[in-house]
């Protein structure tokens, strides 16, 4: 098992599973839990600047850097990118001479 990494330390596009949330603010913790940010949740980092935007399920959530530093996750192994098919359209039947 890999070591947990803070959300503010990963690169854009990284997916992972939240393993812990370290905060002294009970109110902040309740808000995060209500938004679906809890240990075991699968997330993806969509943006790092000007704020951290993560995807949790079908929801996108913006977080400040101090909140992102409190969320620890284990990154998922990188999936190979699928190559898109290129379509070539021929209009040879339109040959109007």
C-alpha positions as CSV (number, residue, x, y, z in Angstrom):
1,X,0.0,0.0,0.0
2,X,1.3,3.4,-0.9
3,X,1.8,6.3,1.5
4,X,-1.0,8.8,1.7
5,X,-0.4,12.1,-0.1
6,X,-2.0,15.5,0.6
7,X,-4.5,16.6,-2.0
8,X,-2.5,19.8,-2.6
9,X,0.6,17.8,-3.5
10,X,-0.8,15.8,-6.4
11,X,-0.9,16.8,-10.1
12,X,-3.9,17.7,-12.2
13,X,-5.8,14.7,-13.5
14,X,-4.7,12.4,-10.6
15,X,-7.4,10.1,-9.3
16,X,-7.4,8.5,-5.9
17,X,-9.1,7.3,-2.8
18,X,-9.4,9.5,0.3
19,X,-7.9,7.8,3.4
20,X,-8.1,10.6,6.0
21,X,-9.1,14.2,6.7
22,X,-7.0,16.0,9.3
23,X,-8.7,19.1,10.7
24,X,-9.3,20.6,14.1
25,X,-12.3,22.5,12.8
26,X,-15.4,20.3,13.5
27,X,-17.6,22.6,11.4
28,X,-15.3,22.3,8.4
29,X,-15.2,18.5,8.7
30,X,-19.1,18.4,8.8
31,X,-19.2,20.4,5.6
32,X,-16.7,18.2,3.8
33,X,-18.7,15.1,4.9
34,X,-21.9,16.6,3.7
35,X,-20.4,17.3,0.3
36,X,-19.3,13.6,-0.1
37,X,-15.7,14.1,0.9
38,X,-15.0,11.3,3.3
39,X,-12.5,8.4,3.7
40,X,-13.2,5.8,1.0
41,X,-14.5,8.3,-1.5
42,X,-13.0,8.2,-5.1
43,X,-11.9,11.7,-6.3
44,X,-10.1,13.3,-9.3
45,X,-8.2,16.5,-9.2
46,X,-9.5,18.7,-12.1
47,X,-7.7,22.0,-11.3
48,X,-5.1,23.4,-9.0
49,X,-5.2,27.2,-9.6
50,X,-6.7,29.5,-8.5
51,X,-8.5,27.0,-6.3
52,X,-8.4,23.2,-6.1
53,X,-11.4,21.7,-8.0
54,X,-12.1,18.0,-7.4
55,X,-14.6,15.7,-8.9
56,X,-16.5,13.5,-6.4
57,X,-19.0,11.2,-8.2
58,X,-20.9,13.6,-10.5
59,X,-20.2,16.7,-8.4
60,X,-17.4,19.2,-8.8
61,X,-16.2,21.0,-5.6
62,X,-13.8,23.9,-5.2
63,X,-11.5,23.9,-2.2
64,X,-9.0,26.4,-0.8
65,X,-5.4,25.2,-0.5
66,X,-5.5,25.0,3.3
67,X,-8.4,22.6,3.1
68,X,-6.7,20.6,0.3
69,X,-3.7,20.2,2.5
70,X,-5.9,18.5,5.2
71,X,-7.2,15.8,2.8
72,X,-4.9,12.7,2.4
73,X,-5.4,10.2,-0.4
74,X,-3.8,7.3,-2.0
75,X,-3.4,7.9,-5.8
76,X,-4.8,5.2,-8.1
77,X,-2.5,3.6,-10.6
78,X,-2.5,5.6,-13.9
79,X,-4.8,4.1,-16.5
80,X,-3.5,4.0,-20.1
81,X,-5.1,6.6,-22.2
82,X,-7.3,5.3,-24.9
83,X,-6.4,6.4,-28.4
84,X,-9.2,8.1,-30.3
85,X,-10.2,6.8,-33.6
86,X,-9.7,9.1,-36.5
87,X,-12.4,9.2,-39.1
88,X,-11.6,10.0,-42.7
89,X,-14.5,11.0,-44.8
90,X,-14.3,10.7,-48.5
91,X,-16.5,12.8,-50.8
92,X,-15.5,11.1,-54.0
93,X,-19.1,10.5,-54.9
94,X,-19.5,14.2,-55.1
95,X,-16.9,14.5,-57.9
96,X,-18.7,17.0,-60.1
97,X,-16.7,17.7,-63.2
